[in-house]
Amino acid sequence: MQPLLPKIYLIRHGETEWSLSGKHTGRADIHLTANGELEAKRLAKQIEGVSFRYILVSPLERAQQTCRSAGLSENSIVEFDLIEWDNGEYEGRTHKEIETTRPGWSVFRDGCPSGESTQQISDRADRLIAKLQMLSGNIALFTHGHFGRVLGVRWIRLPVEMAERLLLDTASLSILSYQHGQFTQPAIALWNSTIHRTTPHQSKREGIERWENEGGELHRTRTAPRPLTH
C-alpha cells in the first residue's frame, strides 16, 4: 500500500499594523489588529471540516493569535523553523525606505544585512520540508509572509529568488501537495486563497496596496473609450 503523503495547509497570519503600512516585520513580535483577528476567524470557515494530524505554529505572537482565532490552538506545537525571515538592519523599514540607500534591493535575492541571508533562509526552509516529509496526513502551518513564500518555492525545488513572484496576503490559505500522489512530484495545489474576505474588491485592493508598499510599481493609465462601430 502506498504511504499517505503529507498535505500542507500553509496559513499566513492575519493583518498587523506593520503589514498594513508595508513595514518589513521579521522577529518583532507585532500583534494582530482587530481586523486581523476577524480575518483569522473568517479563515476558520475555509478550513472547517479538515482534520489535521499536526498543527505547527511559529513562536511569534501574530501567528499564535491567528491559530487561536482559527480554532486550532488546542493541539498546536511551536515550530521555530516557521519563524519569519530575520530582517536584521531592515526591520521595521518599508521597501521604499530601504531603496533610498540600496536601489533595486530584493530580500529574496539579496537577504538582509545583520539578518538572514538567502542561503540561510533556503536552508531553513529545506530543513522544515525534510521534517514535514517524514509526516503524513493533513498538516496546518501558521507562519509569515516572506518565509511562507520561500517555503512555497523550495517545496517545488525552485531557488529562493523565485519567491518574489509569489504574493501572500494576510490570513491567506495555500496548499502544498504532490502531483499524481507521487513523492517525487511536489506541487502547489492552491496559493494565496482569501475567499473568506468580505468582498472580492477588498481582497484585490489590499493585495495591490501591499504589493506597492513592498516595492511594486503599478502604472495606472486612463484609456480613452473606443468609438462605437456600426
Secondary structure, 3 states (H helix, E strand, C coil): CCCCCEEEEEEECCCEHHHHHCECCCCCCCCECHHHHHHHHHHHHHCCCCCCCEEEECCCHHHHHHHHHCCCCCCCEECHHHCCCCCHHHCCCEHHHHHCCCCCCCHHHHCCCCCCCHHHHHHHHHHHHHHHCCCCEEEEEEECHHHHHHHHHHHCCCCHHHHHHCCCCCCCEEEEEEHHHCCCCEEEEEEEECCCCCCHHHHHHHHHHHHHHCCCCCCCCCCCCCCCCC
